[in-house]
Amino acid sequence: MWDWNYTFSIMPELLHAFLMTVYVTLAGFAVASVIGLILAVGARSRFVAVRIVVRCIVEFVRNTPLLVQVFFIFFSLPLLAGISLSAFATGVIGLGLHYATYLSEVYRSGIDGVPKGQWEAATALNMTKSRTWMSVVLPQALPPIVPMMGNYLIVMFKETPILMAVTVVEVLLAAKNIASVTYRVFEPYTIVGVLFLVVSVVVSLLFRRLEKRMNRTNGPVLKR
Amino acid sequence: MKVDTAEQSSAERSAVAEAPVSAQAGEQANAAKWEPARGEPVVRFRGVTKTFGDLEVIKGIDLDIYPGEKIAVIGPSGSGKTTLGRMLMTLERPSGGTIEVDGENLWQMEVRGRMAPASDKHLHRIRGKIGMVFQHFNLFPHMSVLRNVTEAPRKVLGLSGEEARERAVEMLGKVGLADKLEMYPSQLSGGQKQRVAIARALVMRPKVMVFDEVTSALDPELVGEVLETIRDIAREGDMAMMLITHEMDFARDVSDRVVFSAEGRIVEQGTPQQIFETPQSERLKSFLSRFR
């Protein structure tokens, strides 16, 4: 049933496409991390207008499917705004924006974990708001959320096949293309599954080690 | 709280609390001993009130603090002592009245001839003259002792790393922690933490410093070292100090003036001797009797 020769013959193409999956995940995660942080800080703004805008963005993005969002970016933006993005850029922005709203909640939990007294001490030392964020709040808010960030990285990674809908040639689309030519579906899809499995497990192990290492260096320090 | 207030004559309260500080000194029987210092006060509370929801915590306080003066604020828990210090440190906004620092209105500023709420810039400028030490230390747990003390001088005052370090090491030496520079707060005892917090506030060289029940969270055997540190600072400094405290002996030793507040008002004030030996109001007498 399983044909190893066939397997080896399609491996190069699948691995090549898998690289695209990894790129789009990493780039999307970078976008999500930055926008998520901006949303989380914006949600704490003392300006009501900023808080409302942030709330609207988060609710809107979270309550519409990722697939609809990438379709919108890929097919509707060129018509509406004359902005035409490549499939890759669409994937990165779509994934990034979507998960930014989830990561903003993760950031929020980290930020909320910083005791009020820390903000007050910063005020007493006459730190500005931005200085307080940089020196006092974020260095304490971020380390505890590293594991959750890792989880979302893996979730995003496994969501990338959705981008085949806008012709991002990630690993699943490559497998589908192969299958449509050779009429053999068993090997390509199985390989894709195994690739996702192996990378997900390895990454989650890496994050666990990172978490342990941070606990070792920061453990007594960050105990509140 | 309302019930508590009722037991004391309202006439007595209002007479004492609402009179300006200087006038009040004259009204008291043995006031001759305490005279307000000459010159302009560094801090001036006028008719300050603070309400949290329905609860009026501060019911109109007038208080002047003169440059270099050490005042102790004593009184029962919930009498608004801490709120007073927090309003000065800009951690709470007063509901009414004004607070002036060095002759400038802290919470309001003039914009085109009208008083408007203070901008961040305005607050930032005046806040530089005020420092605070907290009951729960509030050290930055992710920074070493040294960096706790150098961070604000570098990032707020704009000192170079070297200057900041020099100042910080000097201050940490003053509080007896010169050998703990590279430690982290979690590795220190409560008393040591509080002394780092004192160094961290001192290094900014404020004109007036609020000490908010700085020994209340400490184990009894660690209280002494912190009070001793504050005593040393009080002796040498031209910095004004507002010591919000439950330590009566400490208040008596260190302060130039003791302010007794209860139920959101200043009930009585005077020299430590006046307050502790010849208290006038029934409220103060009954408060002090609990410490004997």
Interface residues (C-beta under 8 A of the other chain):
Chain A: P115 G117 Q118 E120 A121 T123 A124 L125 N126 M127 T128 K129 R131 S135 V136 P139 Q140 N218 P220 V221 L222 K223 R224
Chain B: M89 T90 L91 D120 H124 R127 G128 I130 G131 M132 F134 H136 N138 L139 F140 P141 H142 E151 A152 K155 V156 Y184 P185 S186 Q187 A197 R200 A201 M204
